[in-house]
Amino acid sequence: MNIACQLYDYIEIACMYKLEVSAVLKSGELKNGKALNTIIDKHGDAPTECIQMRINGNVENIALNEIAQLHAITDNPHFSSVSF
């Protein structure tokens, strides 16, 4: 499942500026960390588009299609909260 281009732009902005963000997953789980990059995770059955985040010193890949909301913790002029 792909996300809309205008929503993908917020992911790219977060990564470009290395913003601290809070990602609320569709499962209800909360992931807080620094947005690093977008990547294609090729592990598993099919390639998955992910945001790479540094969380508690570890790098984690979070599938974009699992994100329900993205909140900017770092103040910035681009966005504060986005719902997917």
mmCIF file of the N, C-alpha and C atoms, coordinates in Angstrom:
data_MODEL
# 
_entry.id   MODEL 
# 
loop_
_atom_site.group_PDB 
_atom_site.id 
_atom_site.type_symbol 
_atom_site.label_atom_id 
_atom_site.label_alt_id 
_atom_site.label_comp_id 
_atom_site.label_asym_id 
_atom_site.label_entity_id 
_atom_site.label_seq_id 
_atom_site.pdbx_PDB_ins_code 
_atom_site.Cartn_x 
_atom_site.Cartn_y 
_atom_site.Cartn_z 
_atom_site.occupancy 
_atom_site.B_iso_or_equiv 
_atom_site.pdbx_formal_charge 
_atom_site.auth_seq_id 
_atom_site.auth_comp_id 
_atom_site.auth_asym_id 
_atom_site.auth_atom_id 
_atom_site.pdbx_PDB_model_num 
ATOM 1   N N  . MET A 1 1  ? 0.850  -1.183  0.000  1.00 0.00 ? 1  MET A N  1 
ATOM 2   C CA . MET A 1 1  ? 0.000  0.000   0.000  1.00 0.00 ? 1  MET A CA 1 
ATOM 3   C C  . MET A 1 1  ? 0.891  1.239   0.000  1.00 0.00 ? 1  MET A C  1 
ATOM 4   N N  . ASN A 1 2  ? 0.622  2.156   -0.910 1.00 0.00 ? 2  ASN A N  1 
ATOM 5   C CA . ASN A 1 2  ? 1.385  3.400   -0.995 1.00 0.00 ? 2  ASN A CA 1 
ATOM 6   C C  . ASN A 1 2  ? 0.658  4.506   -0.256 1.00 0.00 ? 2  ASN A C  1 
ATOM 7   N N  . ILE A 1 3  ? 1.426  5.504   0.183  1.00 0.00 ? 3  ILE A N  1 
ATOM 8   C CA . ILE A 1 3  ? 0.794  6.664   0.805  1.00 0.00 ? 3  ILE A CA 1 
ATOM 9   C C  . ILE A 1 3  ? 0.765  7.796   -0.209 1.00 0.00 ? 3  ILE A C  1 
ATOM 10  N N  . ALA A 1 4  ? -0.124 8.747   -0.001 1.00 0.00 ? 4  ALA A N  1 
ATOM 11  C CA . ALA A 1 4  ? -0.274 9.874   -0.920 1.00 0.00 ? 4  ALA A CA 1 
ATOM 12  C C  . ALA A 1 4  ? 1.001  10.707  -0.966 1.00 0.00 ? 4  ALA A C  1 
ATOM 13  N N  . CYS A 1 5  ? 1.296  11.265  -2.127 1.00 0.00 ? 5  CYS A N  1 
ATOM 14  C CA . CYS A 1 5  ? 2.519  12.048  -2.329 1.00 0.00 ? 5  CYS A CA 1 
ATOM 15  C C  . CYS A 1 5  ? 2.647  13.191  -1.328 1.00 0.00 ? 5  CYS A C  1 
ATOM 16  N N  . GLN A 1 6  ? 1.554  13.903  -1.069 1.00 0.00 ? 6  GLN A N  1 
ATOM 17  C CA . GLN A 1 6  ? 1.641  15.044  -0.148 1.00 0.00 ? 6  GLN A CA 1 
ATOM 18  C C  . GLN A 1 6  ? 1.973  14.584  1.269  1.00 0.00 ? 6  GLN A C  1 
ATOM 19  N N  . LEU A 1 7  ? 1.578  13.369  1.645  1.00 0.00 ? 7  LEU A N  1 
ATOM 20  C CA . LEU A 1 7  ? 1.932  12.834  2.963  1.00 0.00 ? 7  LEU A CA 1 
ATOM 21  C C  . LEU A 1 7  ? 3.385  12.372  2.986  1.00 0.00 ? 7  LEU A C  1 
ATOM 22  N N  . TYR A 1 8  ? 3.833  11.799  1.889  1.00 0.00 ? 8  TYR A N  1 
ATOM 23  C CA . TYR A 1 8  ? 5.223  11.367  1.775  1.00 0.00 ? 8  TYR A CA 1 
ATOM 24  C C  . TYR A 1 8  ? 6.168  12.565  1.927  1.00 0.00 ? 8  TYR A C  1 
ATOM 25  N N  . ASP A 1 9  ? 5.732  13.732  1.451  1.00 0.00 ? 9  ASP A N  1 
ATOM 26  C CA . ASP A 1 9  ? 6.541  14.952  1.568  1.00 0.00 ? 9  ASP A CA 1 
ATOM 27  C C  . ASP A 1 9  ? 6.870  15.260  3.029  1.00 0.00 ? 9  ASP A C  1 
ATOM 28  N N  . TYR A 1 10 ? 5.935  15.035  3.943  1.00 0.00 ? 10 TYR A N  1 
ATOM 29  C CA . TYR A 1 10 ? 6.189  15.296  5.360  1.00 0.00 ? 10 TYR A CA 1 
ATOM 30  C C  . TYR A 1 10 ? 7.250  14.347  5.916  1.00 0.00 ? 10 TYR A C  1 
ATOM 31  N N  . ILE A 1 11 ? 7.237  13.109  5.460  1.00 0.00 ? 11 ILE A N  1 
ATOM 32  C CA . ILE A 1 11 ? 8.263  12.144  5.857  1.00 0.00 ? 11 ILE A CA 1 
ATOM 33  C C  . ILE A 1 11 ? 9.623  12.635  5.381  1.00 0.00 ? 11 ILE A C  1 
ATOM 34  N N  . GLU A 1 12 ? 9.685  13.074  4.128  1.00 0.00 ? 12 GLU A N  1 
ATOM 35  C CA . GLU A 1 12 ? 10.946 13.567  3.569  1.00 0.00 ? 12 GLU A CA 1 
ATOM 36  C C  . GLU A 1 12 ? 11.440 14.814  4.294  1.00 0.00 ? 12 GLU A C  1 
ATOM 37  N N  . ILE A 1 13 ? 10.534 15.711  4.640  1.00 0.00 ? 13 ILE A N  1 
ATOM 38  C CA . ILE A 1 13 ? 10.904 16.917  5.389  1.00 0.00 ? 13 ILE A CA 1 
ATOM 39  C C  . ILE A 1 13 ? 11.492 16.533  6.741  1.00 0.00 ? 13 ILE A C  1 
ATOM 40  N N  . ALA A 1 14 ? 10.830 15.616  7.431  1.00 0.00 ? 14 ALA A N  1 
ATOM 41  C CA . ALA A 1 14 ? 11.319 15.177  8.739  1.00 0.00 ? 14 ALA A CA 1 
ATOM 42  C C  . ALA A 1 14 ? 12.733 14.611  8.627  1.00 0.00 ? 14 ALA A C  1 
ATOM 43  N N  . CYS A 1 15 ? 12.985 13.841  7.577  1.00 0.00 ? 15 CYS A N  1 
ATOM 44  C CA . CYS A 1 15 ? 14.303 13.241  7.386  1.00 0.00 ? 15 CYS A CA 1 
ATOM 45  C C  . CYS A 1 15 ? 15.339 14.281  6.953  1.00 0.00 ? 15 CYS A C  1 
ATOM 46  N N  . MET A 1 16 ? 14.950 15.162  6.059  1.00 0.00 ? 16 MET A N  1 
ATOM 47  C CA . MET A 1 16 ? 15.877 16.171  5.550  1.00 0.00 ? 16 MET A CA 1 
ATOM 48  C C  . MET A 1 16 ? 16.412 17.053  6.674  1.00 0.00 ? 16 MET A C  1 
ATOM 49  N N  . TYR A 1 17 ? 15.534 17.421  7.606  1.00 0.00 ? 17 TYR A N  1 
ATOM 50  C CA . TYR A 1 17 ? 15.916 18.293  8.711  1.00 0.00 ? 17 TYR A CA 1 
ATOM 51  C C  . TYR A 1 17 ? 16.263 17.515  9.987  1.00 0.00 ? 17 TYR A C  1 
ATOM 52  N N  . LYS A 1 18 ? 16.271 16.167  9.885  1.00 0.00 ? 18 LYS A N  1 
ATOM 53  C CA . LYS A 1 18 ? 16.598 15.309  11.026 1.00 0.00 ? 18 LYS A CA 1 
ATOM 54  C C  . LYS A 1 18 ? 15.779 15.687  12.262 1.00 0.00 ? 18 LYS A C  1 
ATOM 55  N N  . LEU A 1 19 ? 14.470 15.852  12.057 1.00 0.00 ? 19 LEU A N  1 
ATOM 56  C CA . LEU A 1 19 ? 13.576 16.261  13.130 1.00 0.00 ? 19 LEU A CA 1 
ATOM 57  C C  . LEU A 1 19 ? 13.348 15.127  14.126 1.00 0.00 ? 19 LEU A C  1 
ATOM 58  N N  . GLU A 1 20 ? 13.165 15.503  15.379 1.00 0.00 ? 20 GLU A N  1 
ATOM 59  C CA . GLU A 1 20 ? 12.675 14.558  16.383 1.00 0.00 ? 20 GLU A CA 1 
ATOM 60  C C  . GLU A 1 20 ? 11.174 14.449  16.134 1.00 0.00 ? 20 GLU A C  1 
ATOM 61  N N  . VAL A 1 21 ? 10.692 13.217  15.973 1.00 0.00 ? 21 VAL A N  1 
ATOM 62  C CA . VAL A 1 21 ? 9.281  13.004  15.674 1.00 0.00 ? 21 VAL A CA 1 
ATOM 63  C C  . VAL A 1 21 ? 8.714  11.900  16.561 1.00 0.00 ? 21 VAL A C  1 
ATOM 64  N N  . SER A 1 22 ? 7.408  11.884  16.623 1.00 0.00 ? 22 SER A N  1 
ATOM 65  C CA . SER A 1 22 ? 6.661  10.840  17.295 1.00 0.00 ? 22 SER A CA 1 
ATOM 66  C C  . SER A 1 22 ? 5.746  10.208  16.252 1.00 0.00 ? 22 SER A C  1 
ATOM 67  N N  . ALA A 1 23 ? 5.933  8.922   16.016 1.00 0.00 ? 23 ALA A N  1 
ATOM 68  C CA . ALA A 1 23 ? 5.101  8.203   15.054 1.00 0.00 ? 23 ALA A CA 1 
ATOM 69  C C  . ALA A 1 23 ? 4.120  7.329   15.825 1.00 0.00 ? 23 ALA A C  1 
ATOM 70  N N  . VAL A 1 24 ? 2.831  7.555   15.586 1.00 0.00 ? 24 VAL A N  1 
ATOM 71  C CA . VAL A 1 24 ? 1.795  6.711   16.163 1.00 0.00 ? 24 VAL A CA 1 
ATOM 72  C C  . VAL A 1 24 ? 1.449  5.672   15.103 1.00 0.00 ? 24 VAL A C  1 
ATOM 73  N N  . LEU A 1 25 ? 1.683  4.415   15.430 1.00 0.00 ? 25 LEU A N  1 
ATOM 74  C CA . LEU A 1 25 ? 1.409  3.352   14.471 1.00 0.00 ? 25 LEU A CA 1 
ATOM 75  C C  . LEU A 1 25 ? -0.059 2.943   14.516 1.00 0.00 ? 25 LEU A C  1 
ATOM 76  N N  . LYS A 1 26 ? -0.512 2.312   13.468 1.00 0.00 ? 26 LYS A N  1 
ATOM 77  C CA . LYS A 1 26 ? -1.906 1.869   13.399 1.00 0.00 ? 26 LYS A CA 1 
ATOM 78  C C  . LYS A 1 26 ? -2.232 0.873   14.504 1.00 0.00 ? 26 LYS A C  1 
ATOM 79  N N  . SER A 1 27 ? -1.214 0.204   15.023 1.00 0.00 ? 27 SER A N  1 
ATOM 80  C CA . SER A 1 27 ? -1.403 -0.741  16.127 1.00 0.00 ? 27 SER A CA 1 
ATOM 81  C C  . SER A 1 27 ? -1.585 -0.028  17.458 1.00 0.00 ? 27 SER A C  1 
ATOM 82  N N  . GLY A 1 28 ? -1.331 1.303   17.472 1.00 0.00 ? 28 GLY A N  1 
ATOM 83  C CA . GLY A 1 28 ? -1.412 2.075   18.708 1.00 0.00 ? 28 GLY A CA 1 
ATOM 84  C C  . GLY A 1 28 ? -0.049 2.290   19.351 1.00 0.00 ? 28 GLY A C  1 
ATOM 85  N N  . GLU A 1 29 ? 0.959  1.578   18.870 1.00 0.00 ? 29 GLU A N  1 
ATOM 86  C CA . GLU A 1 29 ? 2.315  1.722   19.409 1.00 0.00 ? 29 GLU A CA 1 
ATOM 87  C C  . GLU A 1 29 ? 2.867  3.110   19.073 1.00 0.00 ? 29 GLU A C  1 
ATOM 88  N N  . LEU A 1 30 ? 3.674  3.650   19.962 1.00 0.00 ? 30 LEU A N  1 
ATOM 89  C CA . LEU A 1 30 ? 4.258  4.978   19.798 1.00 0.00 ? 30 LEU A CA 1 
ATOM 90  C C  . LEU A 1 30 ? 5.763  4.835   19.649 1.00 0.00 ? 30 LEU A C  1 
ATOM 91  N N  . LYS A 1 31 ? 6.320  5.464   18.607 1.00 0.00 ? 31 LYS A N  1 
ATOM 92  C CA . LYS A 1 31 ? 7.765  5.441   18.360 1.00 0.00 ? 31 LYS A CA 1 
ATOM 93  C C  . LYS A 1 31 ? 8.262  6.875   18.349 1.00 0.00 ? 31 LYS A C  1 
ATOM 94  N N  . ASN A 1 32 ? 9.154  7.225   19.279 1.00 0.00 ? 32 ASN A N  1 
ATOM 95  C CA . ASN A 1 32 ? 9.739  8.561   19.351 1.00 0.00 ? 32 ASN A CA 1 
ATOM 96  C C  . ASN A 1 32 ? 11.209 8.482   19.001 1.00 0.00 ? 32 ASN A C  1 
ATOM 97  N N  . GLY A 1 33 ? 11.655 9.372   18.104 1.00 0.00 ? 33 GLY A N  1 
ATOM 98  C CA . GLY A 1 33 ? 13.067 9.381   17.754 1.00 0.00 ? 33 GLY A CA 1 
ATOM 99  C C  . GLY A 1 33 ? 13.367 10.395  16.677 1.00 0.00 ? 33 GLY A C  1 
ATOM 100 N N  . LYS A 1 34 ? 14.599 10.346  16.183 1.00 0.00 ? 34 LYS A N  1 
ATOM 101 C CA . LYS A 1 34 ? 15.060 11.269  15.151 1.00 0.00 ? 34 LYS A CA 1 
ATOM 102 C C  . LYS A 1 34 ? 14.866 10.636  13.773 1.00 0.00 ? 34 LYS A C  1 
ATOM 103 N N  . ALA A 1 35 ? 14.184 11.355  12.889 1.00 0.00 ? 35 ALA A N  1 
ATOM 104 C CA . ALA A 1 35 ? 13.995 10.885  11.514 1.00 0.00 ? 35 ALA A CA 1 
ATOM 105 C C  . ALA A 1 35 ? 15.324 10.987  10.782 1.00 0.00 ? 35 ALA A C  1 
ATOM 106 N N  . LEU A 1 36 ? 15.745 9.898   10.138 1.00 0.00 ? 36 LEU A N  1 
ATOM 107 C CA . LEU A 1 36 ? 17.043 9.871   9.471  1.00 0.00 ? 36 LEU A CA 1 
ATOM 108 C C  . LEU A 1 36 ? 16.949 9.831   7.957  1.00 0.00 ? 36 LEU A C  1 
ATOM 109 N N  . ASN A 1 37 ? 16.124 8.916   7.439  1.00 0.00 ? 37 ASN A N  1 
ATOM 110 C CA . ASN A 1 37 ? 16.115 8.685   5.999  1.00 0.00 ? 37 ASN A CA 1 
ATOM 111 C C  . ASN A 1 37 ? 14.892 7.857   5.619  1.00 0.00 ? 37 ASN A C  1 
ATOM 112 N N  . THR A 1 38 ? 14.590 7.833   4.333  1.00 0.00 ? 38 THR A N  1 
ATOM 113 C CA . THR A 1 38 ? 13.599 6.889   3.815  1.00 0.00 ? 38 THR A CA 1 
ATOM 114 C C  . THR A 1 38 ? 14.379 5.798   3.094  1.00 0.00 ? 38 THR A C  1 
ATOM 115 N N  . ILE A 1 39 ? 13.931 4.567   3.270  1.00 0.00 ? 39 ILE A N  1 
ATOM 116 C CA . ILE A 1 39 ? 14.626 3.445   2.658  1.00 0.00 ? 39 ILE A CA 1 
ATOM 117 C C  . ILE A 1 39 ? 13.613 2.405   2.177  1.00 0.00 ? 39 ILE A C  1 
ATOM 118 N N  . ILE A 1 40 ? 14.085 1.511   1.355  1.00 0.00 ? 40 ILE A N  1 
ATOM 119 C CA . ILE A 1 40 ? 13.312 0.332   0.969  1.00 0.00 ? 40 ILE A CA 1 
ATOM 120 C C  . ILE A 1 40 ? 13.914 -0.840  1.740  1.00 0.00 ? 40 ILE A C  1 
ATOM 121 N N  . ASP A 1 41 ? 13.137 -1.405  2.656  1.00 0.00 ? 41 ASP A N  1 
ATOM 122 C CA . ASP A 1 41 ? 13.569 -2.559  3.441  1.00 0.00 ? 41 ASP A CA 1 
ATOM 123 C C  . ASP A 1 41 ? 13.256 -3.801  2.623  1.00 0.00 ? 41 ASP A C  1 
ATOM 124 N N  . LYS A 1 42 ? 14.289 -4.534  2.239  1.00 0.00 ? 42 LYS A N  1 
ATOM 125 C CA . LYS A 1 42 ? 14.110 -5.691  1.364  1.00 0.00 ? 42 LYS A CA 1 
ATOM 126 C C  . LYS A 1 42 ? 14.046 -7.007  2.131  1.00 0.00 ? 42 LYS A C  1 
ATOM 127 N N  . HIS A 1 43 ? 13.919 -6.931  3.455  1.00 0.00 ? 43 HIS A N  1 
ATOM 128 C CA . HIS A 1 43 ? 13.759 -8.147  4.261  1.00 0.00 ? 43 HIS A CA 1 
ATOM 129 C C  . HIS A 1 43 ? 12.298 -8.577  4.205  1.00 0.00 ? 43 HIS A C  1 
ATOM 130 N N  . GLY A 1 44 ? 12.044 -9.847  4.267  1.00 0.00 ? 44 GLY A N  1 
ATOM 131 C CA . GLY A 1 44 ? 10.662 -10.334 4.249  1.00 0.00 ? 44 GLY A CA 1 
ATOM 132 C C  . GLY A 1 44 ? 10.213 -10.665 2.842  1.00 0.00 ? 44 GLY A C  1 
ATOM 133 N N  . ASP A 1 45 ? 8.899  -10.830 2.685  1.00 0.00 ? 45 ASP A N  1 
ATOM 134 C CA . ASP A 1 45 ? 8.330  -11.287 1.424  1.00 0.00 ? 45 ASP A CA 1 
ATOM 135 C C  . ASP A 1 45 ? 8.387  -10.249 0.309  1.00 0.00 ? 45 ASP A C  1 
ATOM 136 N N  . ALA A 1 46 ? 8.142  -8.986  0.656  1.00 0.00 ? 46 ALA A N  1 
ATOM 137 C CA . ALA A 1 46 ? 8.100  -7.937  -0.362 1.00 0.00 ? 46 ALA A CA 1 
ATOM 138 C C  . ALA A 1 46 ? 8.858  -6.712  0.153  1.00 0.00 ? 46 ALA A C  1 
ATOM 139 N N  . PRO A 1 47 ? 9.489  -5.948  -0.742 1.00 0.00 ? 47 PRO A N  1 
ATOM 140 C CA . PRO A 1 47 ? 10.146 -4.712  -0.324 1.00 0.00 ? 47 PRO A CA 1 
ATOM 141 C C  . PRO A 1 47 ? 9.134  -3.764  0.318  1.00 0.00 ? 47 PRO A C  1 
ATOM 142 N N  . THR A 1 48 ? 9.554  -3.114  1.404  1.00 0.00 ? 48 THR A N  1 
ATOM 143 C CA . THR A 1 48 ? 8.668  -2.223  2.147  1.00 0.00 ? 48 THR A CA 1 
ATOM 144 C C  . THR A 1 48 ? 9.317  -0.856  2.280  1.00 0.00 ? 48 THR A C  1 
ATOM 145 N N  . GLU A 1 49 ? 8.558  0.189   1.934  1.00 0.00 ? 49 GLU A N  1 
ATOM 146 C CA . GLU A 1 49 ? 9.058  1.548   2.076  1.00 0.00 ? 49 GLU A CA 1 
ATOM 147 C C  . GLU A 1 49 ? 8.972  1.949   3.545  1.00 0.00 ? 49 GLU A C  1 
ATOM 148 N N  . CYS A 1 50 ? 10.094 2.447   4.086  1.00 0.00 ? 50 CYS A N  1 
ATOM 149 C CA . CYS A 1 50 ? 10.193 2.726   5.518  1.00 0.00 ? 50 CYS A CA 1 
ATOM 150 C C  . CYS A 1 50 ? 10.800 4.097   5.782  1.00 0.00 ? 50 CYS A C  1 
ATOM 151 N N  . ILE A 1 51 ? 10.525 4.597   6.973  1.00 0.00 ? 51 ILE A N  1 
ATOM 152 C CA . ILE A 1 51 ? 11.280 5.720   7.518  1.00 0.00 ? 51 ILE A CA 1 
ATOM 153 C C  . ILE A 1 51 ? 12.269 5.104   8.498  1.00 0.00 ? 51 ILE A C  1 
ATOM 154 N N  . GLN A 1 52 ? 13.512 5.539   8.386  1.00 0.00 ? 52 GLN A N  1 
ATOM 155 C CA . GLN A 1 52 ? 14.540 5.072   9.292  1.00 0.00 ? 52 GLN A CA 1 
ATOM 156 C C  . GLN A 1 52 ? 14.646 6.097   10.415 1.00 0.00 ? 52 GLN A C  1 
ATOM 157 N N  . MET A 1 53 ? 14.571 5.624   11.664 1.00 0.00 ? 53 MET A N  1 
ATOM 158 C CA . MET A 1 53 ? 14.609 6.508   12.820 1.00 0.00 ? 53 MET A CA 1 
ATOM 159 C C  . MET A 1 53 ? 15.637 6.014   13.832 1.00 0.00 ? 53 MET A C  1 
ATOM 160 N N  . ARG A 1 54 ? 16.278 6.965   14.503 1.00 0.00 ? 54 ARG A N  1 
ATOM 161 C CA . ARG A 1 54 ? 17.156 6.620   15.627 1.00 0.00 ? 54 ARG A CA 1 
ATOM 162 C C  . ARG A 1 54 ? 16.310 6.728   16.885 1.00 0.00 ? 54 ARG A C  1 
ATOM 163 N N  . ILE A 1 55 ? 16.103 5.584   17.532 1.00 0.00 ? 55 ILE A N  1 
ATOM 164 C CA . ILE A 1 55 ? 15.262 5.499   18.728 1.00 0.00 ? 55 ILE A CA 1 
ATOM 165 C C  . ILE A 1 55 ? 16.104 4.908   19.851 1.00 0.00 ? 55 ILE A C  1 
ATOM 166 N N  . ASN A 1 56 ? 16.302 5.697   20.907 1.00 0.00 ? 56 ASN A N  1 
ATOM 167 C CA . ASN A 1 56 ? 17.109 5.249   22.055 1.00 0.00 ? 56 ASN A CA 1 
ATOM 168 C C  . ASN A 1 56 ? 18.467 4.703   21.628 1.00 0.00 ? 56 ASN A C  1 
ATOM 169 N N  . GLY A 1 57 ? 19.109 5.378   20.667 1.00 0.00 ? 57 GLY A N  1 
ATOM 170 C CA . GLY A 1 57 ? 20.443 4.982   20.220 1.00 0.00 ? 57 GLY A CA 1 
ATOM 171 C C  . GLY A 1 57 ? 20.479 3.890   19.168 1.00 0.00 ? 57 GLY A C  1 
ATOM 172 N N  . ASN A 1 58 ? 19.335 3.296   18.859 1.00 0.00 ? 58 ASN A N  1 
ATOM 173 C CA . ASN A 1 58 ? 19.262 2.241   17.846 1.00 0.00 ? 58 ASN A CA 1 
ATOM 174 C C  . ASN A 1 58 ? 18.553 2.750   16.606 1.00 0.00 ? 58 ASN A C  1 
ATOM 175 N N  . VAL A 1 59 ? 18.963 2.267   15.430 1.00 0.00 ? 59 VAL A N  1 
ATOM 176 C CA . VAL A 1 59 ? 18.298 2.625   14.182 1.00 0.00 ? 59 VAL A CA 1 
ATOM 177 C C  . VAL A 1 59 ? 17.214 1.592   13.903 1.00 0.00 ? 59 VAL A C  1 
ATOM 178 N N  . GLU A 1 60 ? 15.986 2.082   13.684 1.00 0.00 ? 60 GLU A N  1 
ATOM 179 C CA . GLU A 1 60 ? 14.851 1.202   13.385 1.00 0.00 ? 60 GLU A CA 1 
ATOM 180 C C  . GLU A 1 60 ? 14.204 1.638   12.072 1.00 0.00 ? 60 GLU A C  1 
ATOM 181 N N  . ASN A 1 61 ? 13.726 0.670   11.327 1.00 0.00 ? 61 ASN A N  1 
ATOM 182 C CA . ASN A 1 61 ? 12.951 0.927   10.114 1.00 0.00 ? 61 ASN A CA 1 
ATOM 183 C C  . ASN A 1 61 ? 11.481 0.754   10.438 1.00 0.00 ? 61 ASN A C  1 
ATOM 184 N N  . ILE A 1 62 ? 10.695 1.775   10.135 1.00 0.00 ? 62 ILE A N  1 
ATOM 185 C CA . ILE A 1 62 ? 9.259  1.726   10.396 1.00 0.00 ? 62 ILE A CA 1 
ATOM 186 C C  . ILE A 1 62 ? 8.545  1.840   9.063  1.00 0.00 ? 62 ILE A C  1 
ATOM 187 N N  . ALA A 1 63 ? 7.747  0.839   8.739  1.00 0.00 ? 63 ALA A N  1 
ATOM 188 C CA . ALA A 1 63 ? 7.018  0.823   7.469  1.00 0.00 ? 63 ALA A CA 1 
ATOM 189 C C  . ALA A 1 63 ? 6.071  2.019   7.396  1.00 0.00 ? 63 ALA A C  1 
ATOM 190 N N  . LEU A 1 64 ? 6.126  2.731   6.277  1.00 0.00 ? 64 LEU A N  1 
ATOM 191 C CA . LEU A 1 64 ? 5.278  3.919   6.117  1.00 0.00 ? 64 LEU A CA 1 
ATOM 192 C C  . LEU A 1 64 ? 3.799  3.566   6.182  1.00 0.00 ? 64 LEU A C  1 
ATOM 193 N N  . ASN A 1 65 ? 3.433  2.397   5.669  1.00 0.00 ? 65 ASN A N  1 
ATOM 194 C CA . ASN A 1 65 ? 2.010  2.033   5.663  1.00 0.00 ? 65 ASN A CA 1 
ATOM 195 C C  . ASN A 1 65 ? 1.502  1.603   7.038  1.00 0.00 ? 65 ASN A C  1 
ATOM 196 N N  . GLU A 1 66 ? 2.390  1.574   8.049  1.00 0.00 ? 66 GLU A N  1 
ATOM 197 C CA . GLU A 1 66 ? 1.970  1.263   9.417  1.00 0.00 ? 66 GLU A CA 1 
ATOM 198 C C  . GLU A 1 66 ? 1.748  2.522   10.247 1.00 0.00 ? 66 GLU A C  1 
ATOM 199 N N  . ILE A 1 67 ? 2.109  3.696   9.692  1.00 0.00 ? 67 ILE A N  1 
ATOM 200 C CA . ILE A 1 67 ? 2.014  4.942   10.443 1.00 0.00 ? 67 ILE A CA 1 
ATOM 201 C C  . ILE A 1 67 ? 0.609  5.532   10.312 1.00 0.00 ? 67 ILE A C  1 
ATOM 202 N N  . ALA A 1 68 ? 0.010  5.848   11.456 1.00 0.00 ? 68 ALA A N  1 
ATOM 203 C CA . ALA A 1 68 ? -1.306 6.491   11.475 1.00 0.00 ? 68 ALA A CA 1 
ATOM 204 C C  . ALA A 1 68 ? -1.163 8.010   11.597 1.00 0.00 ? 68 ALA A C  1 
ATOM 205 N N  . GLN A 1 69 ? -0.200 8.451   12.414 1.00 0.00 ? 69 GLN A N  1 
ATOM 206 C CA . GLN A 1 69 ? 0.029  9.886   12.623 1.00 0.00 ? 69 GLN A CA 1 
ATOM 207 C C  . GLN A 1 69 ? 1.516  10.121  12.823 1.00 0.00 ? 69 GLN A C  1 
ATOM 208 N N  . LEU A 1 70 ? 1.951  11.308  12.405 1.00 0.00 ? 70 LEU A N  1 
ATOM 209 C CA . LEU A 1 70 ? 3.328  11.729  12.617 1.00 0.00 ? 70 LEU A CA 1 
ATOM 210 C C  . LEU A 1 70 ? 3.284  13.111  13.250 1.00 0.00 ? 70 LEU A C  1 
ATOM 211 N N  . HIS A 1 71 ? 3.939  13.239  14.402 1.00 0.00 ? 71 HIS A N  1 
ATOM 212 C CA . HIS A 1 71 ? 3.974  14.508  15.126 1.00 0.00 ? 71 HIS A CA 1 
ATOM 213 C C  . HIS A 1 71 ? 5.418  14.986  15.205 1.00 0.00 ? 71 HIS A C  1 
ATOM 214 N N  . ALA A 1 72 ? 5.645  16.253  14.899 1.00 0.00 ? 72 ALA A N  1 
ATOM 215 C CA . ALA A 1 72 ? 6.982  16.832  15.019 1.00 0.00 ? 72 ALA A CA 1 
ATOM 216 C C  . ALA A 1 72 ? 7.208  17.241  16.468 1.00 0.00 ? 72 ALA A C  1 
ATOM 217 N N  . ILE A 1 73 ? 8.241  16.722  17.072 1.00 0.00 ? 73 ILE A N  1 
ATOM 218 C CA . ILE A 1 73 ? 8.636  17.127  18.413 1.00 0.00 ? 73 ILE A CA 1 
ATOM 219 C C  . ILE A 1 73 ? 9.502  18.383  18.305 1.00 0.00 ? 73 ILE A C  1 
ATOM 220 N N  . THR A 1 74 ? 10.375 18.405  17.301 1.00 0.00 ? 74 THR A N  1 
ATOM 221 C CA . THR A 1 74 ? 11.209 19.567  17.026 1.00 0.00 ? 74 THR A CA 1 
ATOM 222 C C  . THR A 1 74 ? 10.355 20.646  16.383 1.00 0.00 ? 74 THR A C  1 
ATOM 223 N N  . ASP A 1 75 ? 10.366 21.852  16.947 1.00 0.00 ? 75 ASP A N  1 
ATOM 224 C CA . ASP A 1 75 ? 9.654  22.968  16.317 1.00 0.00 ? 75 ASP A CA 1 
ATOM 225 C C  . ASP A 1 75 ? 10.228 23.219  14.930 1.00 0.00 ? 75 ASP A C  1 
ATOM 226 N N  . ASN A 1 76 ? 9.333  23.404  13.964 1.00 0.00 ? 76 ASN A N  1 
ATOM 227 C CA . ASN A 1 76 ? 9.753  23.673  12.597 1.00 0.00 ? 76 ASN A CA 1 
ATOM 228 C C  . ASN A 1 76 ? 8.628  24.378  11.872 1.00 0.00 ? 76 ASN A C  1 
ATOM 229 N N  . PRO A 1 77 ? 8.925  25.076  10.772 1.00 0.00 ? 77 PRO A N  1 
ATOM 230 C CA . PRO A 1 77 ? 7.892  25.814  10.052 1.00 0.00 ? 77 PRO A CA 1 
ATOM 231 C C  . PRO A 1 77 ? 7.079  24.969  9.055  1.00 0.00 ? 77 PRO A C  1 
ATOM 232 N N  . HIS A 1 78 ? 7.365  23.674  8.962  1.00 0.00 ? 78 HIS A N  1 
ATOM 233 C CA . HIS A 1 78 ? 6.778  22.848  7.913  1.00 0.00 ? 78 HIS A CA 1 
ATOM 234 C C  . HIS A 1 78 ? 5.526  22.076  8.336  1.00 0.00 ? 78 HIS A C  1 
ATOM 235 N N  . PHE A 1 79 ? 5.546  21.505  9.529  1.00 0.00 ? 79 PHE A N  1 
ATOM 236 C CA . PHE A 1 79 ? 4.389  20.761  10.009 1.00 0.00 ? 79 PHE A CA 1 
ATOM 237 C C  . PHE A 1 79 ? 4.503  20.521  11.502 1.00 0.00 ? 79 PHE A C  1 
ATOM 238 N N  . SER A 1 80 ? 3.364  20.271  12.134 1.00 0.00 ? 80 SER A N  1 
ATOM 239 C CA . SER A 1 80 ? 3.379  19.890  13.547 1.00 0.00 ? 80 SER A CA 1 
ATOM 240 C C  . SER A 1 80 ? 2.779  18.503  13.721 1.00 0.00 ? 80 SER A C  1 
ATOM 241 N N  . SER A 1 81 ? 1.720  18.206  12.948 1.00 0.00 ? 81 SER A N  1 
ATOM 242 C CA . SER A 1 81 ? 1.063  16.909  13.052 1.00 0.00 ? 81 SER A CA 1 
ATOM 243 C C  . SER A 1 81 ? 0.394  16.576  11.726 1.00 0.00 ? 81 SER A C  1 
ATOM 244 N N  . VAL A 1 82 ? 0.536  15.313  11.328 1.00 0.00 ? 82 VAL A N  1 
ATOM 245 C CA . VAL A 1 82 ? -0.044 14.841  10.076 1.00 0.00 ? 82 VAL A CA 1 
ATOM 246 C C  . VAL A 1 82 ? -0.710 13.497  10.318 1.00 0.00 ? 82 VAL A C  1 
ATOM 247 N N  . SER A 1 83 ? -1.911 13.327  9.809  1.00 0.00 ? 83 SER A N  1 
ATOM 248 C CA . SER A 1 83 ? -2.608 12.042  9.892  1.00 0.00 ? 83 SER A CA 1 
ATOM 249 C C  . SER A 1 83 ? -2.525 11.348  8.556  1.00 0.00 ? 83 SER A C  1 
ATOM 250 N N  . PHE A 1 84 ? -2.234 10.054  8.590  1.00 0.00 ? 84 PHE A N  1 
ATOM 251 C CA . PHE A 1 84 ? -2.133 9.254   7.387  1.00 0.00 ? 84 PHE A CA 1 
ATOM 252 C C  . PHE A 1 84 ? -3.403 8.458   7.228  1.00 0.00 ? 84 PHE A C  1 
# 
